Amino acid sequence: MKTTKTDNHLGIDHPLVAVRDMDKACEDFARLGFFINPRHHHPWGTDNHLLMFPENFIEVISIYDHSKLDLTNEKGFAFGRFISNSIERKEGISLVALHSKDARADHALMEERGVENMGIVDFRRVAHRPDGSEEEAVVSLVMLINSDAPSVSHFFCHQHKPHLVWVKDWMTHPNGANGITGVSYVAQEPTSLMARFRGIYGDAAVNFEDGYLKVQTDRGIFEVLTPEQAAIRFRGVDVPVSDDQLPGGVAIRVSTTSLQQAMDHLDAGQVKYIRTDDGGLRIPAHYAGNTIIEIYPDGA
C-alpha cells in the first residue's frame, strides 16, 4: 500500500477511533508503543487524546458529558450525538478527517460537486501545551456525513493554529511510528461508495480493481473491501465488523522508522501480533479500540 506525499490537501488528516472507555483505550494504545498527548475537551461533550505524526494523527475520542451531545450547527448537525451513535453501533473508526487549509473554499468545492454534507462547524477549545501552558485552538470543520452509510463519513479539518496540534514533543513514539498510510473499510458492495469518493477526490484518484475500491489521497490510501476480501486481506486476525454493521472502518495502517523497534516494544508488552507476508505487523483489533493496526516500514 504505497502512498504519495504532496501538499496533503484533503489527504488523511486523522481517523477518529471512538471508544466507551477512554482510559483503557489510551492504556492499550500506549502498550502498542504510541505516545499519548494530553486530554482535550470539545464543546459538544466529547473528549480526545491525539497520537501525533508529522503530517497526520490518530484521534481517540469518547464522551465526557452526555448533556452536551445535542449541540448543533446551523444545519442541525450534532457532532457529539454522531459520535455517541457511532459508539452505540460499534466501537472503532467512526469518522475520518481530511486535511484542509481553507474549510470554506473546500466546502464550496463540495457544494459545486454535489457531495452530501452537513455544513460547517466552527469551534474553539483549550489546547494544552507540553510546558503546561494553555492557548485557545480555533478549528473549522466541513461535515461530509454520509446519510446512507454513516460509518463511512468524513469531514474536512482546518486548524487555524496548527502549531497547537503539531507539537514536536508529541511526535516521538516508542514504536517508531511516523505516519498514517492507509485506512480500510469493509462493504458488501464497495462500488456503492465510488461516487462519493469521486466527488471528494475526482475520478482519477478512485480505482476499482480486482473487486475492491482504492482511493489515492495526498496523504494515504483508502481501500474498501468486501467481507470475503477482508478475511483474506487481514488473515490471522478477526475483522472487527459484523454483517449488520456494514459498511464500516476496520483498520489503520501506519509507517515506522524501525520495524524492529516496533516489534521489540510489542514483545516487551506481550502483545500478540502477526508477521505479514509482505513485511509488516498486524495487531488484532482488541488491542486498539476495536481497530486493526498494521505497522510497516516507512516507504513500504
C-alpha positions as a printed NumPy array, in Angstrom:
array([[  0.   ,   0.   ,   0.   ],
       [  2.417,   2.666,  -1.195],
       [  1.284,   6.25 ,  -0.766],
       [  2.258,   9.56 ,  -2.287],
       [  3.023,  12.697,  -0.315],
       [  2.301,  16.112,  -1.776],
       [  0.8  ,  19.134,  -0.044],
       [ -1.667,  16.9  ,   1.858],
       [ -4.719,  18.783,   0.564],
       [ -7.651,  16.567,   1.57 ],
       [ -5.216,  13.811,   2.489],
       [ -5.908,  11.636,   5.519],
       [ -5.631,  14.003,   8.468],
       [ -6.898,  11.844,  11.295],
       [ -9.138,   8.817,  11.761],
       [-11.339,   9.037,  14.852],
       [-11.352,   5.85 ,  16.931],
       [-14.469,   6.13 ,  19.101],
       [-14.407,   4.217,  22.385],
       [-16.525,   3.812,  25.501],
       [-13.633,   3.697,  27.981],
       [-11.092,   6.402,  27.194],
       [ -8.639,   5.473,  29.933],
       [ -8.462,   1.824,  28.871],
       [ -8.129,   2.743,  25.199],
       [ -5.204,   5.048,  25.933],
       [ -3.51 ,   2.363,  28.016],
       [ -3.972,  -0.026,  25.103],
       [ -2.522,   2.355,  22.503],
       [  0.401,   3.147,  24.815],
       [  1.045,  -0.594,  25.145],
       [  1.4  ,  -0.701,  21.35 ],
       [  4.072,   1.984,  21.55 ],
       [  2.193,   5.198,  20.791],
       [  2.822,   8.395,  22.738],
       [ -0.481,   9.788,  24.043],
       [ -0.797,  13.583,  24.245],
       [ -2.878,  15.453,  26.899],
       [ -6.662,  15.079,  27.012],
       [ -8.71 ,  17.831,  25.383],
       [-12.43 ,  18.582,  25.544],
       [-14.884,  19.663,  22.851],
       [-17.877,  21.936,  23.495],
       [-20.293,  19.187,  22.39 ],
       [-19.4  ,  16.715,  25.143],
       [-16.626,  14.623,  23.611],
       [-13.017,  14.435,  24.737],
       [ -9.934,  13.143,  22.987],
       [ -6.286,  12.224,  23.005],
       [ -4.158,  12.531,  19.872],
       [ -1.399,  10.226,  18.636],
       [  0.601,  12.735,  16.607],
       [  2.74 ,  12.233,  13.495],
       [  4.387,  14.89 ,  11.304],
       [  1.541,  15.017,   8.735],
       [ -1.441,  13.325,  10.388],
       [ -2.555,  11.622,  13.573],
       [ -4.94 ,   9.175,  15.228],
       [ -7.641,  10.686,  17.433],
       [ -9.007,   8.54 ,  20.243],
       [-12.4  ,  10.017,  21.123],
       [-15.005,   9.337,  23.788],
       [-17.778,  11.134,  25.704],
       [-17.297,  13.065,  28.918],
       [-20.629,  14.94 ,  29.176],
       [-23.806,  13.411,  27.737],
       [-25.762,  16.603,  28.448],
       [-23.858,  18.461,  25.693],
       [-24.213,  15.916,  22.887],
       [-27.021,  17.693,  21.047],
       [-25.22 ,  20.994,  20.45 ],
       [-25.821,  21.628,  16.724],
       [-24.574,  23.756,  13.858],
       [-26.816,  25.813,  11.561],
       [-27.781,  22.672,   9.588],
       [-28.786,  20.812,  12.72 ],
       [-25.734,  18.555,  12.805],
       [-24.703,  17.454,  16.298],
       [-21.099,  16.21 ,  16.34 ],
       [-21.338,  14.799,  19.852],
       [-24.527,  12.883,  19.094],
       [-22.94 ,  11.466,  15.944],
       [-20.028,  10.099,  17.987],
       [-22.406,   8.719,  20.615],
       [-24.481,   6.96 ,  17.961],
       [-21.321,   5.628,  16.362],
       [-20.156,   4.102,  19.644],
       [-23.558,   2.502,  20.109],
       [-23.273,   0.879,  16.673],
       [-19.678,  -0.232,  17.025],
       [-16.546,   0.967,  18.755],
       [-13.731,   1.766,  16.359],
       [-13.358,   4.064,  13.351],
       [-16.315,   6.465,  13.379],
       [-15.118,   9.235,  11.044],
       [-12.003,  10.167,   9.129],
       [-10.9  ,  13.798,   8.952],
       [ -9.313,  15.106,   5.749],
       [ -6.67 ,  17.823,   5.804],
       [ -7.86 ,  21.291,   4.774],
       [ -6.155,  24.662,   4.744],
       [ -9.347,  26.547,   3.813],
       [-12.569,  24.996,   5.094],
       [-14.87 ,  27.435,   3.351],
       [-13.226,  27.066,  -0.046],
       [-13.325,  23.288,   0.287],
       [-16.953,  23.434,   1.381],
       [-17.75 ,  25.452,  -1.749],
       [-15.973,  22.802,  -3.833],
       [-18.123,  20.049,  -2.32 ],
       [-21.266,  22.079,  -2.939],
       [-20.198,  22.524,  -6.562],
       [-19.596,  18.792,  -6.936],
       [-22.842,  17.853,  -5.199],
       [-21.207,  15.965,  -2.329],
       [-23.625,  15.49 ,   0.562],
       [-22.575,  17.467,   3.634],
       [-23.926,  18.919,   6.85 ],
       [-22.276,  22.308,   6.592],
       [-19.509,  23.964,   8.552],
       [-18.736,  23.663,  12.262],
       [-16.538,  26.389,  13.761],
       [-15.364,  25.834,  17.311],
       [-12.748,  26.694,  19.86 ],
       [-11.207,  24.602,  22.596],
       [ -8.469,  24.919,  25.17 ],
       [ -5.194,  23.44 ,  23.91 ],
       [ -2.729,  22.108,  26.494],
       [  0.917,  22.594,  25.614],
       [  3.867,  20.435,  26.74 ],
       [  5.125,  23.141,  29.103],
       [  1.786,  23.218,  30.93 ],
       [  0.58 ,  26.46 ,  29.374],
       [ -2.749,  26.776,  27.578],
       [ -3.914,  28.529,  24.425],
       [ -7.178,  28.611,  22.528],
       [ -7.297,  26.388,  19.448],
       [ -9.548,  27.526,  16.587],
       [-10.879,  24.899,  14.203],
       [-13.266,  24.807,  11.23 ],
       [-14.844,  21.538,  10.088],
       [-16.867,  20.664,   6.994],
       [-19.071,  17.692,   7.828],
       [-19.289,  15.23 ,   4.928],
       [-21.816,  12.989,   6.649],
       [-22.984,  10.042,   4.569],
       [-26.687,   9.6  ,   5.346],
       [-26.787,   6.226,   3.568],
       [-23.706,   4.871,   5.357],
       [-22.881,   6.99 ,   8.441],
       [-19.885,   4.808,   9.291],
       [-18.215,   5.899,   6.044],
       [-18.396,   9.613,   6.755],
       [-15.632,  12.209,   6.628],
       [-15.003,  15.834,   7.441],
       [-12.554,  18.472,   6.372],
       [-10.447,  19.749,   9.261],
       [ -8.92 ,  23.227,   9.056],
       [ -6.649,  24.018,  12.013],
       [ -6.303,  27.803,  12.191],
       [ -3.464,  27.43 ,  14.723],
       [ -1.693,  24.257,  13.578],
       [  1.229,  24.818,  15.941],
       [ -1.08 ,  23.853,  18.812],
       [ -1.662,  20.41 ,  17.299],
       [  1.578,  19.522,  15.526],
       [  3.84 ,  19.704,  18.559],
       [  7.271,  18.143,  18.115],
       [  7.37 ,  16.814,  21.669],
       [  4.306,  14.67 ,  20.929],
       [  5.663,  13.   ,  17.785],
       [  8.245,  10.613,  19.212],
       [  6.72 ,   7.157,  19.65 ],
       [  8.398,   4.156,  21.297],
       [  7.348,   2.013,  18.311],
       [  8.926,   4.435,  15.824],
       [  5.582,   5.285,  14.191],
       [  5.733,   8.36 ,  11.956],
       [  2.552,   8.497,   9.875],
       [ -0.742,   7.034,   8.724],
       [ -0.556,   5.498,   5.26 ],
       [ -3.964,   3.879,   4.926],
       [ -7.468,   3.344,   6.273],
       [ -9.511,   0.253,   5.388],
       [-13.276,  -0.145,   5.14 ],
       [-15.439,  -3.197,   4.543],
       [-18.644,  -3.032,   2.483],
       [-20.893,  -5.604,   0.854],
       [-20.682,  -3.572,  -2.363],
       [-17.506,  -1.454,  -2.492],
       [-18.741,   0.219,  -5.696],
       [-21.596,   1.775,  -3.705],
       [-19.018,   4.206,  -2.261],
       [-17.336,   5.051,  -5.557],
       [-19.433,   8.102,  -6.446],
       [-18.869,   9.652,  -3.022],
       [-15.1  ,   9.284,  -3.132],
       [-15.02 ,  10.567,  -6.698],
       [-16.984,  13.604,  -5.584],
       [-14.376,  14.366,  -2.949],
       [-11.205,  13.478,  -4.858],
       [-12.083,  13.41 ,  -8.547],
       [-12.295,  10.457, -10.93 ],
       [ -8.548,   9.953, -11.372],
       [ -7.963,   9.233,  -7.675],
       [-10.54 ,   6.435,  -7.455],
       [ -9.946,   2.998,  -8.95 ],
       [-11.889,  -0.255,  -8.838],
       [ -9.583,  -3.194,  -9.444],
       [ -9.755,  -6.871,  -8.512],
       [-13.103,  -6.31 ,  -6.863],
       [-12.072,  -3.652,  -4.354],
       [-12.036,   0.12 ,  -4.283],
       [ -8.824,   2.11 ,  -3.861],
       [ -8.683,   5.873,  -3.286],
       [ -5.326,   7.645,  -3.526],
       [ -5.224,  10.818,  -1.452],
       [ -2.397,  13.314,  -0.992],
       [ -1.561,  11.56 ,   2.273],
       [ -2.54 ,   7.919,   2.458],
       [ -4.861,   5.469,   0.757],
       [ -8.446,   4.473,   1.455],
       [ -9.399,   0.943,   0.491],
       [-12.863,  -0.621,   0.517],
       [-13.043,  -4.417,   0.597],
       [-15.822,  -6.972,   0.55 ],
       [-16.16 ,  -9.143,   3.689],
       [-14.605, -12.041,   1.789],
       [-11.662,  -9.926,   0.659],
       [-11.204,  -8.527,   4.169],
       [-10.954, -12.026,   5.634],
       [ -8.044, -12.692,   3.257],
       [ -6.507,  -9.218,   3.485],
       [ -6.418,  -9.356,   7.306],
       [ -5.539, -13.023,   7.606],
       [ -4.619, -14.047,  11.128],
       [ -6.844, -11.565,  12.985],
       [-10.59 , -11.095,  13.325],
       [-12.141,  -8.394,  11.156],
       [-13.961,  -6.126,  13.67 ],
       [-17.274,  -5.655,  11.873],
       [-20.381,  -7.817,  11.581],
       [-22.689,  -8.02 ,   8.584],
       [-25.283,  -5.783,  10.26 ],
       [-22.606,  -3.107,  10.874],
       [-21.541,  -2.823,   7.221],
       [-20.171,  -0.732,   5.713],
       [-17.613,   0.312,   8.309],
       [-13.975,   1.1  ,   9.03 ],
       [-11.814,  -1.719,  10.344],
       [ -8.097,  -0.886,  10.114],
       [ -5.458,   1.843,  10.219],
       [ -2.041,   1.332,   8.661],
       [  0.925,   3.284,   9.998],
       [  4.559,   3.534,   8.988],
       [  7.535,   3.228,  11.3  ],
       [ 11.147,   4.291,  11.101],
       [ 12.143,   0.897,  12.538],
       [ 10.113,  -2.294,  12.285],
       [ 12.488,  -3.94 ,  14.741],
       [ 11.862,  -1.166,  17.241],
       [  8.112,  -1.709,  16.863],
       [  8.465,  -5.465,  17.347],
       [ 10.696,  -5.038,  20.376],
       [  8.126,  -2.802,  22.031],
       [  5.237,  -5.139,  21.231],
       [  7.193,  -8.129,  22.514],
       [  8.04 ,  -6.308,  25.735],
       [  4.342,  -5.571,  26.237],
       [  3.401,  -9.172,  25.431],
       [  1.239,  -8.042,  22.529],
       [  0.392, -10.888,  20.156],
       [  0.728,  -9.805,  16.538],
       [  1.007, -11.344,  13.08 ],
       [  4.045, -11.044,  10.825],
       [  2.601, -10.428,   7.368],
       [  3.954, -11.999,   4.184],
       [  4.811,  -8.554,   2.8  ],
       [  6.97 ,  -7.434,   5.687],
       [  4.611,  -5.773,   8.143],
       [  2.976,  -6.346,  11.504],
       [ -0.752,  -6.855,  12.054],
       [ -2.195,  -6.239,  15.525],
       [ -5.647,  -7.591,  16.469],
       [ -8.416,  -5.04 ,  16.931],
       [ -8.991,  -5.729,  20.625],
       [ -5.63 ,  -4.101,  21.39 ],
       [ -6.646,  -0.76 ,  19.817],
       [-10.222,   0.378,  20.327],
       [-11.715,  -2.335,  18.087],
       [ -9.434,  -1.291,  15.221],
       [ -6.801,  -3.42 ,  13.486],
       [ -3.443,  -1.647,  13.493],
       [ -0.888,  -2.501,  10.825],
       [  2.718,  -1.312,  11.086],
       [  5.006,  -1.273,   8.051],
       [  8.474,   0.123,   7.382],
       [  8.483,   3.702,   6.198],
       [  8.103,   3.795,   2.421],
       [  6.697,   0.253,   2.106]])
